[in-house]
Amino acid sequence: MNPINISNNLNNHLVSTTIDDAYKYQTHSDFIRNLKPTVFSPICIFCLSKNTKNLTKDAGSFKQCLNCNKQFRATIVRN
């Protein structure tokens, strides 16, 4: 058999996955399904002001203080 026929035989027996389903993450683990989202403290680690803004879209792991104008990695309040 030539290599092209072997390749075609393999491809004809494989079930294809749609692009929408290829990157879906599904789990049957109760532990993973019950995880709580991480909550970050809004308090500036330099001046203790609560007047901060999020610099990232991940619930605020990196922030900027609007009082002292410093940027910092926020502390985790709850995970």
Backbone torsions as a table, in degrees:
resi	resn	phi	psi	omega
1	MET	NA	142.4	176.4
2	ASN	-87.4	159.6	-174.5
3	PRO	-59.4	-29.1	-179.0
4	ILE	-67.2	-41.6	179.6
5	ASN	-66.4	-38.2	178.2
6	ILE	-63.0	-44.6	179.2
7	SER	-61.1	-44.8	179.9
8	ASN	-64.4	-38.8	179.0
9	ASN	-62.9	-41.1	178.9
10	LEU	-65.5	-44.4	-178.3
11	ASN	-65.7	-32.8	-179.2
12	ASN	-69.5	-18.5	-177.6
13	HIS	-103.4	-1.5	-179.2
14	LEU	-92.6	142.3	176.2
15	VAL	-88.9	125.4	-178.6
16	SER	-83.8	151.8	179.2
17	THR	-112.1	135.7	178.7
18	THR	-71.1	155.5	-177.9
19	ILE	-63.7	-31.6	179.3
20	ASP	-67.6	-33.2	-178.8
21	ASP	-88.8	-19.2	-173.6
22	ALA	-64.2	-33.5	-175.6
23	TYR	-109.9	11.4	175.4
24	LYS	-72.2	137.0	177.1
25	TYR	-107.2	114.9	178.2
26	GLN	-124.4	137.8	179.8
27	THR	-131.8	153.9	174.4
28	HIS	-107.7	6.8	-178.6
29	SER	-82.0	122.2	177.3
30	ASP	-64.0	-34.8	-179.7
31	PHE	-60.1	-48.3	-178.2
32	ILE	-69.7	-40.5	-179.9
33	ARG	-66.1	-26.5	-177.2
34	ASN	-96.7	8.2	178.4
35	LEU	-65.1	139.1	177.4
36	LYS	-90.1	146.6	177.7
37	PRO	-66.6	149.9	179.2
38	THR	-71.4	134.8	178.0
39	VAL	-115.6	129.1	-178.6
40	PHE	-104.6	145.6	179.4
41	SER	-69.2	137.6	176.5
42	PRO	-84.7	0.1	-173.7
43	ILE	-85.7	130.6	177.8
44	CYS	-64.7	134.2	-179.0
45	ILE	-78.2	-10.6	-179.4
46	PHE	-96.7	-50.5	-174.7
47	CYS	-115.6	0.1	177.8
48	LEU	66.6	19.0	176.0
49	SER	-77.0	146.7	174.4
50	LYS	-92.3	-0.8	-178.1
51	ASN	-85.5	77.2	-177.7
52	THR	-126.5	161.3	175.3
53	LYS	-129.9	150.2	178.3
54	ASN	-75.4	137.5	175.3
55	LEU	-105.4	-9.8	178.7
56	THR	-123.5	162.3	-178.3
57	LYS	-93.4	13.3	-176.9
58	ASP	-101.7	39.9	179.4
59	ALA	77.6	13.1	170.9
60	GLY	95.1	39.9	178.6
61	SER	-71.7	-22.7	177.5
62	PHE	-127.1	126.6	-172.1
63	LYS	-129.9	168.0	171.8
64	GLN	-128.4	133.7	177.9
65	CYS	-81.5	131.5	178.4
66	LEU	-87.4	-5.0	178.0
67	ASN	-92.0	-56.7	-178.8
68	CYS	-99.6	-5.9	175.5
69	ASN	67.7	19.1	178.1
70	LYS	-93.3	150.7	176.4
71	GLN	-102.3	144.8	-175.4
72	PHE	-156.7	159.4	173.0
73	ARG	-85.2	124.1	-176.7
74	ALA	-72.5	149.7	176.2
75	THR	-81.6	151.5	-179.7
76	ILE	-85.0	127.5	177.1
77	VAL	-89.5	-43.7	-177.5
78	ARG	-150.8	142.0	176.8
79	ASN	-124.0	NA	NA
